[in-house]
């Protein structure tokens, strides 16, 4: 098993022993700029994040709502490069050798200079997993091959309305964890309560021998995390709620970091079974 595989497995094993789920925050790399982004990521880790899900800035993030779209725009305004983002990840990896780091990206970013080169670049930076948001599992074979070639774990999305056949494919293809959607649509609809996670869906994935499922989309409050873990998910991923804190505090980095720290501590506390 690669080092990437060991990080997720080690994390989930340790959490299970403590009767906890995983809390995984998502942010867009280089939002609002590279230096602040690095401070944000370190703050997330220091306040209890079990793993990271990081987005590479992209001009057309179709799976994301307006909050994360705005984060991509802020990052791209600085003409940040993919290599600068990977360099940032490498600095985080150097200081936090055990934390699992996943990328959530779009197909164009992966194939622009060749998928093999992309996954090799990700692996060199210390990335454990890559989820290509706009590639469903039925179209994932070439991405899986490229990921395996670099020792990176491929992640796929399990939609809430997926057939049993699709869920089994996702369970077979995903390594590290499975990204289980709490509802359909785009990210960021945090004004509505997260849809109640389907325990049956989680059970299907587990019965298929899949990696631990993490619930995402609409995870904005501690009670959403509690509901996810209570339904059998291995944890929860929260993105838009975190990115909104960043957006609301662009003029005061110290306040931003303080609020992010409190948010992560509260969300992590809610993973305790």
Secondary structure, 3 states (H helix, E strand, C coil): CCHHHHHHHHHHHHHHHCCECEEEEEEECCCCCHHHHHHHHHHHHHCCCCEEEEECCCCCCCCCCHHHHHHHHHHHCCCCCHHHHHHHHHHHHHHCCCCEEEEEECHHHHHCCCHHHHHHHHHHHCCCEEEECCCCHHHCHHHHHHHHHHCCEEECEECCCCCHHHHHHHHHHCCCCEEEECCCCCCCCCCCCCCCCCHHHHHHHHHCCCCCEEEECCCCCHHHHHHHHHCCCCEEEECHHHHHHHHHCCCCHHHHHHHHHHHHHHHHHCCEC
